[in-house]
């Protein structure tokens, strides 16, 4: 079956928003996808998604959930530790923001782990936010251009920033170390001069995940971004720092719910999106 016609545009926001948000994006799907539902694999960071042509987004609690739940005005999704399942059965135009690790602190007071593994209706958190976007982006001539959608979203998010919120310098340092490669969490904790419990608590409050779980998700996503052919998983495991291919397979089952082979068979154009067949 042919893919549904769609457009996609993304870019990084300018400061100050860029200190908290990694990517602004918009997608317009003119028809249903060949698969009616799609897995979104966990990235370790939060996401905001706002529908422009529908009143709500539908998410499913599991593969056996046939009805799902409606999230009014879009959703704010905290850092996830497992896959989430979304509806792809209808045309849709959305705008979204993918936060940096710890980026929720720019908009909501810690602790960020109150949002972890949750998808919350945006209308309950920011009443009227979606309506304001729609007023600026949908006129007599129809939808605004993708570039203008991102410009308006950037402006709207900047208006919500909590710039007075102090950053946790220790957590920002730990994040920079983890982003640089394979670093032992114990080494980071000792260098931070925090006790193990205090180190984990501060990290979770900012990022929503424990440092060990977050590091594991960062490594998992590095593999997804360089997804090999079916016979290249052993090399991919070694390159990412896994003990062996079996270790990588276990991490796939933990974070995606299926094997690397199943991932390849149902892959889409986006590394973290997988068709639910």
N, C-alpha and C positions, 0 to 999 in steps of 0.2 A: 504494500500500500504506500502511496506517495506521502511524503511529509506535508503537513499543513503549511501553507504560506505564512511566513512570519518575519518580523523585523526585530532586531536587537541592537541596542546601543548602550555602551557603558563608558565611564570615565572616573578618574579620581577627583574628588572635590578639593578645592583650594582651602588653605588655612582660613579660619580656625577649625572649620568642620573636618578638614582632612586629618586633624589630630585624633579624631574619634571614629570617622567613617572611612573605610578602605575604598569602597566602590559605590557609585551611584549607577543605576541601570534602569532601562525600560524595555519592555517586551510587548509586542502586539501580535497576537495569534489570530488569524482571520478565519480559522476553522478548528475543529477538534483535532487533537493529535491522533495518530493511528492507535495508540494505546490510551485508554480512558483514565488511567491513573499512573502516577509516577513517583518513585521513591526519591527523596532528597537525602543524601548522605550527610552525616554530621561534619561540620567544618571546625568546630571549636569556638565559633564566634556567633554573635547574635545577628538577626536579620529583621528588617522592617519591609513589609510588602503592602502596597496600597492599590486596590483595583480602581480603575477609572471608568470602566464600562459595566461594572456589576456592583451591587450593594454590599456583597460579602464574598469571602473566599471560603472554599470548603476543604476541610482536612479530615482524614480518616484516622482512627485510633489504631487500626491494624489492618492486615490484608483481608481479614474476615468481616471487617466492618463495611457493610454495603451502603450505609446511609450517610455516615460522616456527620460533621457539625459545621455550622455556618459561623464565621468570624466576622462580625459586623465592622464595616469600615476598613477591612484589611486586618493585618495581624502584626504583632511584635513577637518574635520568636527568640527566646533566650538561647544560650549555648546548648547544643544538643549532644547527647552521648550515644544516640542511636538514630536510625533512619526515621523520617517522617513521610507520610503519604499524602499526596495532593491530587486534586481533581484536575484532569486535563481533557475533559469530555466536551468542552464548549469553547467558542471563541472568547478571547479575553485580551484586554490591554491593562498593563500594570506598570507601576514604577516601584523601585525598591532601593534599599540601602543595605549594604553588607558592612557591618561594623568591624573595626579593628578589634583584636583581643583587648578586652577591658574597655571598649568604646562606649558601653552603656553608661559608664560613670559620667559621661558628658551630658546625659539627659535624665538620669534617675540616680537618686542617692543610693550608695551601696547599702546592703550587700547584693551583688549581681546574681548570687546563687538563688535568690528568690525567683528569678526568671528561668533558671536552668530546667531543661526538659519540658518547658511549657510554651504553648502557643496561645497568646492572649488577644482578644478582640481589640483592635486599635481604638475603636469608638469608646470603649470603657476607660482607656488610659488617656487619650487625647480627644475629648469630644469635639466634633466639628472639624477636625484636621482634614479628613478626607473630603468633606463638602467644600472646604476652602480651596483645596487643590483642584477639584473638579470645576469650580467656578472660574478658575484662572486658566484651565486647560481645555475646556470643552465649550465651544461657542457655536454660533449659527453655521459656521463652515466645517464643523466637526472637530476632531481631536487636533491639538497642537502638534507640531513636529516633534520627533524624538528629542532633538537637541533642546528645544524649549521646555519639554517636560522635565529634563534633568536640571535645567536652570531654575525652574520654579520649585522643584523639590529641594534643591540645595538651599534656596532662600528660606523655604518653610522650615527646614531642619535647623538652619542657623538661628532662626528666631526662637527655637526651643532649647538652645544650648545653655547649660549651667556653667558658664565660664568661671564662676567664682569657686567652683568645686576644686579643692586641692588634689593633685595627683599623688598616688602613693609611689614615691621614688624607688623604693625597694622593688616593688612589683614591676615597675617599668624597666628597671635594670634586669630583673630575672627574665622578662619577656625578650629583651634584646639578646640575652645570652642564648635562650632557647631557639630564637630565630636564626642564630648563626650556625647551628649544626647540632651534632650529637653531644649533649652535655648531661652529665649525671646530676639528677635532682639533689642527691645528697651533698654533692659539692656546692651547688647553688645555695642550699640551706645553710651550710656551714659558713660560706662566704658572706651570707646576709647577716650573720651574727644574731639571728632569731632562733628560738627553739624550734624543733620540728613542728610542733602543734601551732605555734604562732606563725611560722612561715606559711603553712598550708592555709590557715584561717585568713591571713591577709591576701593571699593569692586568690582564694575562692571569692572573697568579698569583691574583688575587682574584676576577675575574669569569669566567675561563675563555675569554674571547674578546679579541681585540685591540680597542682603543677604536674604531677605524674600523669594524670589522665589527659591533660591538655597537651603535654609533650607527645603522648602516644597518638593523639588525634592529628597533631601537626605532621608527624611521621607518616601516618596513614594517608593523609591528603597529599603529601609529597609523592607517594606512590601513584595515587590516582592521576595527578597532574602529568605523570610520565608513564601512563598505562602501557605496558608492553604487549607484544603478541603472546598467544597462549603458551609458547615455550620459553618465554623470557622471565617468568616469575622468580626463578631462583636468583638471577642477576639483579632483578629489581629489589628483592629482599636484602641482598648483600649491600647494594648501593644505599639503601635507606637505613641500614644499621640493624636489621633484624638478625636474630641468631641463625635462622635458616628459613627455607621456604615454608616449612610447617608452621613456624612462628607467624609468618605473614598470613597464612590461611586462617589461623586462629583469630588474628586481629580483624580480618575481613568478616568473619562470622560474628565477632563481638560488635563491630561498629556498623556493618552493613546488613547483617542477617543472612548472608549467602556467601558462596565461595568466589574466588577470583574468576574462575571459568564462567560462572553464572553472571558475574558482572560484565564480562566481555560480551556475552551473548545478548545482553539486554541494554548495552551502553547506548547513550544518546550523544548529541553534539557537545554536551557539557559533562565534565568529568564527574561531578557530584550528583548528576541526575541519571536515574536508571528506570527504564520502563518496567511497570508492574504488569506482568502477563497473566 
